[in-house]
Amino acid sequence: MIPFQPAYTDSLYARYKKIRIAVKEIQRLLPDDINTKRNIYKLLYGTRAAMEEIILQLPQKTDALVIFDSGNEDQSGINVRGLKIKSGDVLLSRGSASVSALIARASNFPGNFSHVALLHINESNKKISVIESHIEKGVAIADSTSYFKDKKQRILVLRKRTINDNMVPHKAAGAMLEMLSKQNIPYDFSMDYNDADKMFCSEVASYAYSTQGIKLWSVPSGISHPGAVAWLNSFGVQYFSTQMPSDLEYDNEMMLIAEWYDRDLLWEDHVYNAAMDALYEQAKKGLSPEASCWLLPLARVLKGWSIIKNKLGYIGPIPEGMNATTALKNMWLTENHEDLVKQIKVSATEFQKTKGYLPPYWQLVKMANMHAAEKFSNK
């Protein structure tokens, strides 16, 4: 009934924040094991899902920033978009690409985030560096303007819990910057977080904090859904006990600081998730990404061109570490996921016209499964 009583929105937001803060505080008293992680996941993921269903039904737009901890207890941070961020903060985000949905929904704890970045703030000039690993170019540095300009459906700010040495997060980010200044670090498609010669996005934060003796993702992420395992393996993933971006939110070492979102992009996020959940269900039945034999010769030429560009320090059309066949499978995933998204949106529009409100997530999943079953009935 909340969407029809907007006056209760502020009160609901306050309770939502209190619940999430309390959950993370109680977590400190619990064993750091898979059972605790499962329960924390249910509470944090569940409260966010419930809150977002309400947000999407409200007639008016709500604040794009939800602050759980303002960080105003000291002056070591820098204000960015109304929030005080600090060196060593970790940013979880969700991109708009189909592969982002593939990553976010693959974990045994399907989540809302597909990417991890690490913040570093220069002590002398206060310059903000965002350190992250991209499929296209490996580990790289961006400024805060570039990071926030890039389309993201949501961003969550996490911070290391208070420790004796408050400079540890800054030192961790600094260690990552120093390593990057000495060597090129390509993207790790295998998702082996024990191999620091190559890094996927989560590994940037994980490795940085490990230099200070701190273990993030103390309970590794598991990927056991048959469809997710098969598809990720076809894209080069070899390690299925790993570090998935969303799971860091449930890590005992991290505090919730704030979350940015846009209501329109939240709707996109829900539709994208529903489409990917349906594709994973089809994968469990045997559907697998395809590489067009007709396009393979061209893809191999493009891969050769990409290798030359990589040697010269440029980014090629096919990422370093990805072969031509995998690139075509990624194209197949994108085309089919985007097509399914379009079909879901059409059904959602019809639902809204009939019912007078946007379909909740479980209805989106129902629509997605129906369209996916029809689409791949002959596969």
N, C-alpha and C positions, 0 to 999 in steps of 0.2 A: 504493500500500500504506500510505501515511501514515495515512489515517483509521482503519486497523485497528491502528496502533501509535502511540497518542496520546502516548507518552513522547517521541517525536521532534518534537512540535509546537514546543516552545520553540527547539530548534535550527533548525528550518525557518524560524520567524519571524525569527531572527537573520540567517540567510542572505538571506532575502527583503529585509530592511531594508538589508543591506550592498550587495546588488545594485542596489537602486534609488538609493541614495546614490552609488554608484560611477558609475552611468549618467549621473546629473546632473553629476558632477564631470568626467567625460570629455567631456561635451557642450561644456564651456567651451573645449576645444581644437579643436573641429570648426567647419567653416564654418556660418554661420547662414543656412541655406537649406532648401529644401523636402526635399532628400534626407536631410539630417540630421534634420529634423523627422519624416520618415517612419520612419527607423530608431529614433529615440528613442520614437516612438509604439509601434512593435512591441514594444520592450523593456519599457516601462512598462505599457502596456495588457496585454501578454501575461503579464507576471509577476503582475499583479494578478488577471487572469482565472484563472490557474493556482492561485494562492493561495486565491482564493475558492472554487474547486471543492473544495479540500481542507477549508476551513473549514466549508462546508455539509454535508460528510459526517462531520465529527467528532461523536462521541457527546456531548461536553460543549461548553458555550459558551466561547468564547475572549474575551480582553480586547477591550473595545469601542474602545480607543484604541491606535493604533500610532504611536509617536513616532520620527521619522527624525532630528530635530534638536531637542534639548531647549530651546535658546535660553538656557541658564544661564550663558553666557559673560559676561553683564552683568546689571544689575538694572533694565533699562528696561521690562521686560514686566510683565504682570499674570497671575496664575494663574487659569485658567478650566478647570474640569473636568480638573484634573491637568496642564494644559499652560500654559506661559508664552507668552502672545500679546503682540504689539506693535502699536503704532499704525502703520497702513500695510499690515498683513497683509491678504492677499486670501483670502477663503473661497469655495471652489467647493462647491456642494451639489447634491443630487438630490432634487427634490420627488416627491410621490406622485401628482400629477395626470397625466392622459394627455398633456397638452401638454408636460409635462416630458420624457416619453419621445420625443415628436416632435422636440424640440430636441436632446436628447442624442445621438440616432441619426442626425441629418441630415447631419452633417459628413462629408467624405471620409475622416476618421479617426473613425468612430463611437465615442463615448465613454461615460463613466459619469456625467457631470455636466451639469446643465441651467441652473444659476444661479450668478451671481457677486455677491459682496458685499464691501464695503471697510470695514475697521475703523479707527476713530479713537478714541484714548484721550486725554482731557483731561489736560494736564500738571499742573494744580493739584489737581483733585478726583478724578482717575483714573476719571472716568465713561467708560464704553464706549459708543460709538455705532456702530451697524451701518448703513452707507449702502448702499441697494440700490434698483433700479428694478423695480417690479411692473407687470404688465399692467393691473391694476385701477386703480392710482393714480399711476403714474409713479415718479419718484425720491422716496424717503422715508427717514426715519431711525427705527430701532428700537433698543431697548436689548438687551443680550445675553440677558437672560432671555426676552424675547419671541422672539428669533431662535432660540434653542435649543429653546424649547418647541414651536415649529412643527414638524410632522412632516417629517423628512428621512430619506431612505434612507441617505445617506452625506454626510460633510463632509470636505473636504481643505483644509488650511491651507498656503498658499504665502507665501513671503517674498522680497522683493527681495534679490538677491545683495549682499554687502558692497561698499560704495562709500566714497569718501573722506568724504563728509558723511553720517553715520549718521542725521541728522535728515530726510533727503530723503523717506523713506516717510511720516513724520509730517506733513511739509509738504504732501505730495501729498494725503493724506486731509483735512488742514485746508483746502486750496484747494477741495476738493469741498464741504465743509461750508459754506464761505463763499459759494460760488456758489449753493448751495441756499437759503441764508438770504435771498438777494436776489431769487430768481425761482422760479416753479413750473416744473418740468421734466417734461413728459408722457412717456409711454412711446413709444419709437420702433419701431413695427411694421415699418417698412421695413428696419431693421437697417443704416442708413447711419452708420457710426462716424465719419464726417467732419462730421456735423451735430450740434453740441453743444446745439442748441435743444431737441432731443428725445433721449432716451437709452434704449437697451435695457440689460439688466443688465451685460453685459461692458463697455459704454461708460463706465460709472461709474468702474471701475478704470482703464481705458485713458485716459480724459480726465484723471483726477486725476494720474496719473503724467506725462502729456504736459506738464502745467504746470511740471514740474521738468526738462523736456528728456529724459524717458525714454520710449522707445517699447515698449510691450508688444504682444504678438502681432506681432512683427517680421516673421514670415511669416504673412500673413493666412490665415484659414480658407477653404477652398474647399468649395462645395456643388455637386456636379455629377450626383449620382444623379438620373435623370429623375423618379422618383417623388417624391423629396424636394423637388426644385425646383418641380414642379407643385403639390404640396400646400402648401408654404410660401408660394408666390406667391398661392394662393387665400386665405391668411390675412393677406396684406398685405405679405409680404417682397418687396423689390425688388432687394436687393443680395446677391449670392451669393458675393462675395469679401468676407468680413466677419470678425467676431471671435466664434467659438463658444466657450462656456464651457470645455468639456473641453480645448480646444487650449492653454489657458494653462499646463497642466501640462507641456507639452512645450516651453515657451518658454525660451530660453537665459537670460533675465533672472531667472528664478524658481527658488528652492530649495524642496524638499519639507520641510515641517516636521512635519506629523502628519496622521493620518486617523482620523476617528471612523466607526464603523459598528455596526450591530446585525445579528446573524445572521439573525433573522427577516425584517428589512427587506431584507437582502441577497438573500434568496430572492425577495421581492417584486420587487426591482430586476431580477433575472435574468428573471423571468416577464414583467415589463412590457417589457423590452428585446426579448425574443423576439417578443412580440405586435406591437410596433411594427416590427421588422425584417420581419415577415411582411406587415404592412399596406403598407410601402414597396414590397415586391415586387409586391403587387397594384396599387399605384399605377403602377408601371412598366408594367403591362399595361393601364392605362387607367382604373383605379378612381379616382374623385375624390370629395371630401367633398360632401355634398348639403345644400341648404337647403330645408326643407319649405315648399312654397307655402302650406300650410294654416296654418302657424305664423307666416308672415312678417308678416301684419298686426299680430298681437300683439307680435311682436319689435320692430316699428317704433314701437308705442306705448311699449314699455319703453325703447327708445332715446331717445325724446323725453323721457321721465321722467328718464332718466339724464343728459341734457344739462342739464336744470333743476337736478338735484342737484349736478352738477359745477360749475355756475355759483355755487352756494351754498356750495361747498367740501366737498361730501360725495361719497361713492362710490356710483355708480348700479349697477343690475343688469347693464348692458352697459358695459364699460370705455370710457373716453375714447379716441378714435382707432379704435375698432372699430365698424363699422356693423352693422345688424340681420342682414343676410345672412351676414356673417362669423361673427356670434355663433351663428347656427343651424348653420353648418358646424362650429364648435367643439363644439356639442352632439352633432352626428352623430359626430365623431371620438371624443368621450368615450364615448358609448354603445357604439360598435362596438369600440373598444379594450378597454373593460371587459368586454364580452361575450366577446371573444376570450381575455382573461385568465382568465375563469371556466372556459372550455372547456379551456384549457391546464392549469389546476390539477386538473381532473377527470382528465385523461389522465396527469398527473404522479403523482397518487395511485395510479392503477392500475399505473403503471410501478413505483412504490416497493413496492407489495404483491407484485408479481411478481418483481422483481429484488432487493429488500431494501435499496435505497439510492435517494436522490433522483436524478432524471435530470440529467445534466450539461447544460451550456448548449446544446451542439449537438443534443441530443435535444429540448430545449425548442423550439429553432428548427424542428426537423423537425415536431414536434407543431403548432406555430403555423402553419406553412405549410400543413399538411394541413387544419386547421380553417378557415383563411382561404380556401383554395381551394374548400372546400365551401360556406362562407358566402356567397361572392361569385361563385359559378359562373354565376349568371344575370345578373350585372351587365354 
